Each structure stands twice: as structure tokens, then as C-alpha cells.
């Protein structure tokens, strides 16, 4: 065994500075990140954590670590062609296949172990710093239940995992050395990639189809209450199960990413057979290059495919976050647009009911004078006192909002035609149709006597709302179900019809323009009148912004690791191809032909990888959107992020790989030939 270790160490030193440095650096990063990720699992999960939450955290961690795994595999296969030929030489010299693979695994394992130990040692002092990590969303503090701790057993496990990963990546290219090692040693031997990459791609697409079908046979736990979400699922197929949607989505992402990373090499090898059959010199050279070095460009494209797939999924998730109507409404308010404020008499919400009860035992409410005073403020668009609409049995009618005010105030919220201040009418338009009743009965929330009920006639022609113009008024924000607007008023009652002294109301909704600053000014003004203004907390907006920042951080992590893998693989490829290109230059192949061959050899698998990864990502995003009833419109909000990342990585690959089409003939290269 000692001789094998010595041979592995000699093989590692012969790999060159790039391979040694890349493996050490990648495993230092891997040990550091993996140790913190494993410590996070122990710190975030408690005895009361549900199995669903554990699966979601595990799936999310797997997706975040996926680019790191691809990077580790990439650096493990640097200088793969030269290294595999050296291992084949050992077979020619009489080393058995098992011992040859052992030498390859030991060579990668020694470098991985050194880097992993260094990374874990760096993580040990960094982990306790998480004790002071806090972030705030809508006034609520979030943080870990306890600081991270890297225990000895955890550290040992991380080192073992990284060494095993490096060993498997190293051995993956040596399975064919058992047969015809002399042929495998030759640089001109055709090396066709195995079609195993089709398995994870097919499994990922099948899992995505099951997700789109509504995950039949399970109870989806995407909602906190465990409600069933997704496509149409037969009740007979639903069983008690703890399979959260987030975990299934993470599984789809991992499987599709692995398939997208390695299928392009298969596509390139299939196309190479066509290229070598043509009569164009550049096409033949490109085809032969793909056949003799099928993984040369594929190692570069693998990182591109993973980045494109993860970015597509991130863009879809970002679109889903910003597609929510409540978020868009709160964002409009936060940006200085219309904002709604709930008004009530000060003390009405206190436990001591006497604070809101008059001498005759009647609850106080907002009077007509309070409403007029609030309406007169300069920042206020309209004030809608809260009235209940009663049916024939005297019971409240749900989902029928009443706007009591003037046509001028209504027009500030909804673009309408046919409104008059001397008659009540239904409001019709997209999402609202005229009801059959000709009169309606209104009652304020604080009323407890029948004489406070007000009956108004609504038999005249309805008021027509322009949904498109209202959408422009609210900067594209529409109501649920595509209704007229964010303010779902279905009935208009002029203030004049309520009489000179209408009954007080328990609350009212004030619409102001100018965002949170204007809302605070309104609240201060109303406080002097004894009216309490409850400002919206914009919790959905704050939550989405926090998730958006976290998502962009993850995208930066994906792109950073992907670009690092692209650079390392491209530089290594350029070094490996020096002899091949020098040989072609020496025999007189024109530079233009070399550049054309190199372009075909690079752009063909690159295009296949980008198209495949983007297609898989869009299929997954579309499946989730369709299954949850969100709609494919969620993709639109993430298009800038998707296009920016894809353009960056796609441009980087030709810039790094096309210069390999030329090289300078040196005495060293000629001597090697």
C-alpha cells in the first residue's frame, strides 16, 4: 500500500500547479462551506421541528451546495486526458485495474484531504460568530435558535465526504482502462461518453410531471396549515403524508441540474460523428476533437448549464414573489403611491369597553364630522366609511363593499362613467356584474338599533368602471381575479342620501397619496381630533424584499462558483490542447481553419447546454406555476435576472476558450512531438 501512496503522490505532483492548486483551493472552500452547512442543520432544527420542515431545509441546502459539488467534480477532472493516459501507462506496465484505480483515487484523495482539513479548521472559529446574526422583517427579529458549532464528528464527516467525492470523480474516468490500456494510452483514441446522464434528466422530468399533476397520493404542505394545493387531485388518492412541495422542487432541481451538466457532452459526441463525415476541414477537425476529448469542453459547459438552470429557477421564484397582488399594492404604497389607512375612534380597541361607550350606553363611532375632517386633509384622496349591506333577512352580505362619498372622491380610486351625486347605483365592470336587487339596506357597524338602518334605491342605470384605466391609475396593480382594481367597491352611495346626520360608523378606510411619510402625517393630524389611524405595516413587502435579497445572494453564489469552474476548466483545456494545436500548426493548417474548428467545438456543446438547461428550468417553473394556479406570468418579472446571468456566462466561455485555437511553436513542444 505504501508503494501505491508513493505512486499516487508522484502522479499528483506531475499533474501541474493548476490541478494541485485548484484541488486544494476548491476543497478548502468545500470544507469551510460544508462544515457550516452541516452545523446549520443542527442549530436550526430542534426537537419540535416537523419532518416537513426538516425535508425542506435539507432540500434547500442541497440546491445551494449543488454548484459547489459541480466545482469539486470539475477540479477533480482537471487535466483528465493527460492523467488518464498516465494511468493507462501504468496498466501497460503491468499494474492491475484495481490498483490503477486505487492510485487515481489516492492521488485525488490526498489533495482533497489536505484542502478539506484546512477548510474545516477555518470554519471552527467562524461558526460561533453566528450568535449575533439577526435580521428584521416588518419589525420582527429572526435568527438561529443557537449559534453554529462544528463538532469533531461533524468535521470528520465533512472530510470523509470531500475525500470520497474527489475519489469517485477521479475513478469515474478510469473504468475503461481494464480493456485495451495501450489503445487508451493513445491521444488519438475515440472516447465516447457513457449515456448515464440521461437517467437523472429523465428522472427529473418525470418528477416534474408528477409535481405538475398535483403530486397525487400526497398532501401538499406548501401552505402553513397543510392545505392541499396544486392541480386537480382525486380525494381517494390523497393519503396522510409528510412530503412538502419544497422538498420535491429541490429534488427536481438537483436531478435536472445533473442531467443538464452532462447531457451536452452526449449531444456533442453524437454531432461529432456527423461532422467527421463532412468534407470541410474545420468541421472534421472539430468532430475529431470532440471524439478524442469529449469531456474537454463539457467540463466548461457543465458549470454553464448548472448556472443557467439555477438562475432560471431563481428568476421564476423571484417572479412568483413579485407577482403577488398584495406585494404589488404594498410596493406601490412604499414607493410613494396610494396607501390605505384604517380609522377608528381612539380607545375603541381597548379591553376597557367604557372607554368607547357614551353616557347613554351607545358605542361611539366616527361621526360625519370626523369623516369630513379627514377628507379635508391635503394628502387624502378619499375616505370610505364602513357600512354593512344587509340582505332581506337582515344579515350582512359578504364580499359587497360599499363606497359612501362623492363621485369626485370615487374617481380618485376607480375610473368610472355615469356617476351622479344624487343617486346610488351599482358599480359594474370586470369582475363585477350588476345585482338583481333594486334597493339595498345599509347599516353601520356600531348600530344596534333598527332605526339606524338606511335603505337606498339602486334601480337606476349602473356606474360603469373602466378596468384598464383604473389599472393605469394604480400603476398596473389589479384586484384579485382581475377585477376592476385593488379597491373592490361594488356599490356607490352618495353622502347626500344618508341625510344631514348619518349614524356613526365603527371604522373607515382612508386612502392617501404619498406613501408611508404622508400616512404618518395624516395619522398625526387625526390624532389631534381623537381619531386613531392604524398605518399598514407593509409586512408582505418587507418579507418579499428580504427574500429577494437572499435570493440574489444565492444567485451571486451560483454565478461566482460557476464562473470559477468555467475559468479553471478553460485554462486547463488550453494547456492540454497546446500539443494538439501545435501539431496542426506545424503541418500547415491555416489559423482561420483552426479558429473555425475551435468555435464549432466550443459553441456546439455550449448551445446545447444553455438550451437544455433553460428549457428544463422553464419546464420546472411552468409546472410549479400551473400546479399552484399562479400562472406563467410569474416568469416575466425574473427575465432581466435570467438574461443578465445567461449573457454573462455565455460570453465568458468563448472569451476563455477560443484563444486556444492558436499557439506559438516552441522548442519544447517540438521536442515533445
DAZI-V519213 format. One record per pair of residues at least 24 apart in sequence whose ideal C-beta (glycine too) atoms are under 8 Angstrom apart, sorted by the first residue. I is the first residue (numbers start at 1). J is the second residue. Records with the same first field share a line. If there is no record, write none. Layout:
# DAZI-V519213
I->J  J
This chain:
# DAZI-V519213
4->99  102  103  106
5->106  110
7->90  103
8->103  104  106  107  110
9->107  110
11->83  86  87  103  104  107
12->107  110  111
14->86
15->78  79  82  83  107
16->79  575
18->78  79  568  571  572  575
19->75  78  79  83  572
20->111
22->75  78  568  572
23->75  76  78  108  111  112  115  166
24->111  114  115  118
25->115
26->71  72  75  115
27->72  111  112  113  114  115  116  118  119  162  166
28->115  116  118  119  122
29->68  71  119
30->68  71  72  115  116  119  162
31->115  116  117  118  119  120  122  123  158  159  162
32->119  120  122  123  126
33->65  68  119
34->65  68  119  158  161  162
35->119  120  123  124  127  150  154  155  158
36->123  126  127  148  150
37->61  64  65
38->150  154  157  158
39->123  127  148  149  150  154
40->144  148
42->148  149  154
43->130  144  145  146  147  148  149
44->144  145
46->145
50->242
51->242
52->221  242  243  244  247
53->244
55->242  243  244  246  247
56->244  246  247  250
58->247  250
59->246  247  248  249  250  251
60->246  250
62->250  254
63->250  253  254  310
64->554  557
66->253  254  257  306  310
67->303  306  307  310  557  558  561  562  565
68->561
69->165
70->257  261  302  303  306  561  562  565
71->303  561  564  565
72->112  162  165  166  169
73->165  169  302
74->299  302  303  565  568  569
75->565  568
76->108  112  165  166  169  170
77->169  170  172  173  295  299
78->299  568  569  572
79->572  575  576
80->173  295  299
81->187  293  295  296  576
82->576
83->173
84->173  174  177  184
85->184  185  186  187
87->174  177
88->177  181  182  184  185
89->181  185
91->177  178  181  184  185
92->181  182  185
97->177  178
100->174  177
101->171  174  177
104->170  171  173  174
105->167  168  170  171
106->167
107->170
108->166  167  169  170
109->163  166  167  170
111->166
112->162  163  165  166  167
113->159  162  163
115->162
116->158  159  162  163
117->159
119->158
120->150  155  158  159
123->150  155
124->150  155
135->546
137->539  542  543  546
138->537  538  539  542  543
139->537
173->295
187->292  579  580
188->292
189->292
190->291  292
191->291  292  293  294  295
192->269  291  294
193->262  265  266  269  294  295  298
195->266
196->262
197->258  259  261  262  263  265  266
198->259  263  266
199->259
200->255  256  258  259
201->255  256  258  259  260  263  616
202->259
203->255
204->251  252  254  255  256  258  259  616
205->256  616  619
207->248  251  252  255
208->252  256  619  620  623
209->623
210->248
211->245  248  249  252  623  624  627
212->622  623  624  626  627
213->627
214->627
215->243  245  248  627
217->241
218->243
219->243
220->244  245
221->245
222->246  628
229->627  628  629
230->627  628
231->626  627
245->624
249->620  624
252->620
253->309  310  313  620
256->309  616  617  620
257->305  306  309  310  613
259->612  616
260->305  306  308  309  609  612  613  616
261->301  302  303  305  306  609
262->298  302
263->608  609  612
264->298  301  302  305  605  606  608  609  612
265->294  295  297  298  301  605
267->604  605  608  612
268->294  297  298  604  605  608
269->294
271->604
275->600
281->589  593  597
282->593  596  597  600
283->597  600
285->584  589  593  594  597
286->596  597  598  600  601  604
289->580  597  601
290->601  604  605
293->576  577
296->573  576  577
297->573  601  602  605  606  657
298->605
299->565  569  572  573
300->565  566  569  570  573  602  606  653  656  657
301->605  606  608  609  653
302->565  569  609
303->561  562  563  565  566  569  649
304->562  566  606  609  610  613  649  650  653
305->609  610  612  613
306->558  562  613
307->558  559  562  563  645  649
308->609  610  613  614  617  645  646  649
309->613  614  616  617
310->555  558  617
311->555  558  559  617  641  642  645  646
312->613  614  616  617  618  620  621  642
313->617  620  621
314->551  554  555  558  638  641
315->621  635  637  638  639  641  642
316->617  618  620  621  624  625  634  635  638
317->551  638
318->548  551  637  638  641
319->621  633  634  635  636  637  638
320->624  625  630  634
321->544  547  548  551
322->544  548  637
323->630  631  633  634  637
324->540  544
325->477  478  479  480  486
326->540
327->540  541  544
328->476  477
329->474  477  486
330->536  538  539  540  541
331->541
332->474  475  477
333->515  516  519  536  538  541
334->515  516  538  541
335->515
336->513  514  515  517  518
337->474  475  513  515
338->381  413  474  511  512  513
339->511  512  513  514  515  516  518  519  536
340->509  510  511  536
341->509  510  511  512  519  522  523  533  534  535  536
342->507  508  509  510  533  534
343->370  374  383  507  508  509  510  526  531  532  533  534
344->506  507  508  531  532  534
345->370  530  531  532
346->527  530  531  532
347->532
348->506  532
349->532
362->446  448
363->446  448  506
364->446  504
365->444  445  446  503  504  505  506
366->504  505  506  507  508  531
367->504
368->495  501  502  504
370->529  531
371->508
373->526  529  531
374->508  510  522  526  531
375->405  409
377->512  522  525  526
379->512  513  514  518  519  521  522
380->510  511  512  522
381->409  412  413  511  512  513
382->409  410  412  413  510  511
383->409  508  509  510  511
384->487  489  508  509  510  511
385->444  505  508
386->444  445  505  506  507  508  509
387->442  443  444  445  493  505
388->442  443  444  445
389->440  441  442  491
390->440  441  442  443  453
394->441
399->488
400->490  491
401->487  488  489  490  491
402->442  489  490  491  492  493
403->427  487  489  491  492  493
404->442  493  494  495  498
405->494  495
406->494  495
407->492  494
410->489  492
412->511
413->473  485  487  489  511
414->465  470  473  484  485  487  489
415->465  466  469  470  473
416->463  464  465  466
417->463  464  466
418->461  462  463  464
419->463  492
420->494
421->494  495  496
422->494  496  497
423->457  460  494  497
424->456  457  458  460  491  492  493  494  497
425->458  460  461  462  463  491  492
426->458  462  463  490  491  492
427->462  463  465  484  489  490  491  492
428->462  463  464  465
429->464  465  466  467  483  484
430->465  467  482  483  484
431->467  479  481  482  483  484  488
432->465  483  484  488  490
434->462
435->490
440->491
442->493
444->502  503  504  505  506
445->505  506  507
446->503  504  505  506
447->503
452->503
454->497  498  499  502  503
456->493  497
458->491
463->492
487->511
552->641
555->641  645
559->645  648  649
562->649
563->648  649  652
566->649  652  653  656
567->652  656
570->653  656  657
571->656
573->657  660
574->656  657  659  660
577->660  663
578->663  669
579->669  672  673
581->660  661  662  663
582->663  665  666  669  670  673
583->673
585->662  663  665
586->665  670  673
591->661  662
594->661  662
595->658  661  662
597->661
598->657  658  660  661
599->654  658  661
602->653  654  657  658
603->654
606->650  653  654
610->646  650
614->642  646
